[in-house]
Amino acid sequence: MFNNNKIFTVRIHGYGGQGIKSIASMLAKTAIATGLYAQAFPEFGPERRGAPVKAYARFSAEPIMTRAQIEKPNFIIVLDTNTLNLATTTEGMDNKTYFLINTDLIPLEVKKKFSLIPDHHQISCIDAVSSVMEHNNKVHVSIPMLGRFIRITELVPLEKIKEILSREFMEKIGEEKTRLTEKALEEAYFKI
């Protein structure tokens, strides 16, 4: 899905505390480590846990000159289906926009439930909450989403993102949580 010949844009939606900023940052750092150019930046109103949050990321094989918000994303990641009730989540989408949604629904059910997403859009669903619960709530909900995203887009190699993740978080969350996080990332990546 990632095309080296043009800028690939991602917008991530959720609520404060779900790891929206972390996903964007982790993807950008990993992309840069693999030789791509990347940007990642969040957008929030009141900076508090539970408030709606958006993050943006751009990736390219060539230098990225723009710093503007992403108005027409190639890919939208939704960490909480409640954000699908906000017009800003589907803003700027077109018939090529791909959605990755954290839900136990199947894509057809998502299309029926959220009329903002027309039938011609591509949707992939993953139940990231169940994955977190399988790991005793020691894994962030953003991790399974990240695993599935890199599987769909093939933007960066799984091993490289695991390396960056371990380097970034080992001291912050400890070895046990880091290993569980890597396991959840892999499970989401390989799950069909």
C-alpha angles and dihedrals in degrees: 000000000000109000118203090206097069142026112278113210131200131187120193123201131193142097132296111280096030095099099255093142091044093055092052093045094046092050093049094048091048093047091051090049089055094051101265128122114244145172130194128182137159131225122203139155113208105016100230139117111272098025119120111270134186129192129189134206134183127194131188143155087228130056113283112229102179125084098180126121116273107256100170108035123194090211133026122197116199116195094179125031090214087075088063086073089063115085090218091068095066095030113129096012121142135185091284097052112117122211128208109190131188102227143114089231122101118241094260090054090049091052091051096044097045108044090187088078110071120216094251093067122100115240133184120187131201128176096228092166091062089049090053091049091051087059094051092256090291092119125073116243089235092066099071088044090053092049093051092044094056090046092053097042101031085214095145134006117265093232092053094052090048089052093050092044092052092047093047100044110025094093094040100049104017133239098289095053091042091055091046089049091052090048093051090048091052094045092054091045095053099035111110 
